């Protein structure tokens, strides 16, 4: 190719490039670009009621999207599960998670259980959800499908927490939806699964009061209406330590008010941690008082000095799916 030909080819390339630019032909969008997300069904800066049909039943939930949820970037998602007899609306208020979601930029979702007294099928507890063998694991899989198609969700940062029966259900989700749940943080609810073989290690933060009368620290029958013997907190932690290849010892890493948190040693899988709330009963530490919890003399007081939701979010933020 002589100099004249080279100059002609160069000129043609410049013209072609300029024409492409004028036509506005886009470059390939990066994977994190909002264009890769599904159409937004839930508005930013608001809580919206939603529903879907699963297993022949209409299931309801509330979706709180922070102001940052404008579709410009993918956001973490936290499932917050109510206790037996509660509701999504009740735990939304009681956990005080929305304010943290707005500040930190994650989506908070508050589903409803089934039955006249709403419960979850956590395996060994609770209520009609267990006796009717409700497919709650299937419902949560369908709910995540719906949310990931309706919002800009960072799928490696999907988490579950819950109170009492909701906490029990979060244990089951970690066992059976480990491919979609990065970490769990059960509050006042122990591991009641009958079998647990997670597809991958799931990080666990158990939050529990030492004077919980409904789900006793040392296990056994509680003073509430569940009517089943509960797994103890030490046994729950030991199970997750075994699943994640952790040593038996716990090293304290955080203290606030009447609570302190300790982490398992030498885990080959995911972290396992326990927040012990001294003297606390069956309630969400630092949250709103729940009118749905059945009062019983054996139950301790609600902690007002340990902010469980803050501790839970810090744990979640440190534990994306790997």
Secondary structure, DSSP 8 states (H G I E B T S, - for coil): --HHHHHHHHHHHHHHHHHHHHHT------TTSGGGS----S-TTEEEEEEEEETTEEEEEEEEE-TT-SSSS-EEEEEEE--TT--HHHHHHHHTHHHHHHHHTEEEEEE--BTTTTB---SS--HHHHHTT--HHHHHHHHHHHHHHHS-EEEEEEEEEEETHHHHHHHHHHHH-TTT--EEEEES-----S----SS--EEEEEEETT-SSS-TT-EE-SSS--SEE--HHHHHHHHHHHTT--S-EEEEEEETTEEEEEESS-SSS-EEEEEETTB-SS-TTS---TTS---TT--B--SS--HHHHHHHHHHT----
